Amino acid sequence: MSFILAAFNQRFLILDGRTRELLRFLDDDLLYKKPRETPNSMAMFSCGEYLLRSAAMIEKTFGGITTRLWDDPFEWTLPEKLTTVSDVALYLDEVENTRVKGFAFFKSDEDLKRQLPAPEKLTSIAEILLETLAKAEHYQGRAFAVFQMLSDQKLPRI
């Protein structure tokens, strides 16, 4: 694997590892528990919802790269479908498998320059991967923040 591809691969592995680390601190009761909402505050979601949104960004991207279908996996990542920590962990396994299959399409750093209709306009694969990492890390960071609001436990090291 080329240098830049290896760097992208490593960032996705780190992201997955941090998500799984936080998931180990959650139980089924805390997974979808939301912080109390206050007037004039943004809508709060649970750790589980944010972790699912983070993983869904990756699934959407690599589904798009491999099949050209840029579907948002919203329907099958609802808390009603993935009700337990073990369900979420299985979903993370599926996402990681999809990501690995997507990376198999890349042979060199030159592939990162290729442009795809993603989903509305032509965008380089490098831009797509950067945007995916940014969004997925953003949602993951929100999950860590919600965990900190709900728990007296020390945050896992990230």
C-alpha positions in Angstrom: 0.0 0.0 0.0 1.3 3.4 -0.9 2.2 6.0 1.8 -0.9 8.2 1.6 -3.2 5.2 1.3 -1.5 3.7 4.4 -2.1 7.0 6.3 -5.8 7.0 5.4 -6.1 3.4 6.3 -4.4 4.0 9.7 -6.8 7.0 10.4 -9.8 4.8 9.8 -8.4 2.0 12.0 -7.8 4.5 14.8 -11.3 5.9 14.4 -12.8 2.4 14.6 -10.6 1.5 17.6 -11.8 4.6 19.5 -15.4 3.9 18.8 -15.0 0.3 20.0 -13.2 1.6 23.1 -16.1 3.9 24.0 -18.6 1.1 23.3 -16.8 -1.0 26.0 -17.7 1.7 28.6 -21.4 1.6 27.7 -24.0 -0.9 28.7 -27.4 -1.3 27.1 -29.1 1.2 29.5 -26.5 3.9 28.8 -26.2 3.3 25.1 -29.2 5.4 24.1 -29.6 7.5 27.2 -29.8 11.2 26.4 -28.5 14.1 28.5 -31.2 16.3 29.9 -32.2 19.0 27.6 -32.3 22.7 28.6 -34.1 25.5 26.9 -32.2 27.1 24.1 -29.8 24.2 23.8 -29.1 22.1 20.8 -31.0 18.9 20.4 -29.1 16.2 22.2 -28.6 12.7 21.0 -27.2 9.6 22.8 -23.8 8.1 22.6 -25.2 5.2 20.6 -26.9 7.5 18.1 -23.7 9.5 17.6 -21.6 6.3 17.3 -24.0 5.0 14.7 -23.9 8.3 12.7 -20.1 8.1 12.8 -20.0 4.6 11.4 -22.8 5.4 8.9 -20.6 8.1 7.3 -18.0 5.4 6.7 -20.5 2.9 5.4 -22.0 5.5 3.1 -18.6 6.5 1.6 -17.3 3.0 1.0 -20.7 1.8 -0.3 -20.5 4.7 -2.7 -16.9 4.0 -3.7 -17.6 0.3 -4.3 -21.1 0.3 -5.8 -21.7 4.0 -6.7 -24.7 3.9 -4.4 -24.4 6.8 -2.0 -27.3 5.7 0.2 -27.4 7.0 3.7 -27.7 3.9 5.9 -30.1 5.8 8.2 -32.9 3.2 8.0 -30.9 0.2 9.2 -28.9 2.2 11.8 -31.8 3.3 13.9 -31.7 2.7 17.6 -34.9 0.6 17.2 -33.0 -1.8 14.9 -29.7 -1.8 16.8 -31.0 -2.0 20.4 -28.0 -3.3 22.3 -24.3 -2.7 22.6 -23.6 -6.1 21.0 -25.9 -5.1 18.0 -23.9 -1.9 17.6 -20.6 -3.9 17.8 -21.9 -6.2 15.0 -22.8 -3.2 12.9 -19.3 -1.8 13.4 -17.9 -5.2 12.1 -20.0 -4.8 9.0 -18.8 -1.2 8.5 -15.2 -2.3 8.9 -15.6 -5.1 6.4 -17.2 -2.7 3.9 -14.3 -0.3 4.4 -11.6 -3.0 3.9 -13.4 -4.1 0.7 -13.4 -0.4 -0.4 -9.6 0.0 0.3 -9.0 -3.1 -1.8 -10.0 -1.0 -4.9 -7.0 1.2 -4.3 -3.6 0.1 -5.7 -1.5 3.3 -5.3 -1.7 6.9 -4.1 -2.5 7.8 -7.7 -6.0 6.3 -7.2 -6.7 9.0 -4.7 -6.7 11.6 -7.6 -9.5 9.7 -9.4 -12.8 11.5 -9.4 -16.1 10.0 -8.7 -19.7 11.3 -8.9 -19.9 11.5 -5.1 -22.9 11.7 -5.0 -23.8 15.0 -6.7 -20.6 16.2 -8.3 -17.3 14.9 -9.4 -15.0 14.7 -6.3 -11.5 13.2 -5.9 -11.3 10.0 -3.8 -8.9 11.9 -1.5 -11.4 14.6 -0.9 -14.1 12.1 -0.2 -12.0 10.2 2.3 -11.0 13.5 4.1 -14.6 14.6 4.4 -15.7 11.2 5.6 -13.0 11.2 8.3 -13.9 14.7 9.4 -17.6 13.9 9.7 -17.1 10.5 11.4 -14.7 12.0 13.9 -17.1 14.9 14.6 -19.9 12.5 15.4 -17.5 10.3 17.5 -16.4 13.4 19.4 -20.0 14.2 20.2 -20.5 10.6 21.5 -17.5 11.1 23.8 -18.9 14.4 25.1 -22.3 12.8 25.8 -20.6 10.0 27.6 -18.8 12.5 29.8 -22.1 14.3 30.6 -23.8 11.0 31.6 -21.1 9.2 33.4 -18.8 9.6 36.3 -16.3 7.2 34.7 -13.1 8.5 33.3 -13.1 8.9 29.6 -11.2 6.3 27.6 -7.9 7.5 26.3 -8.2 8.6 22.7 
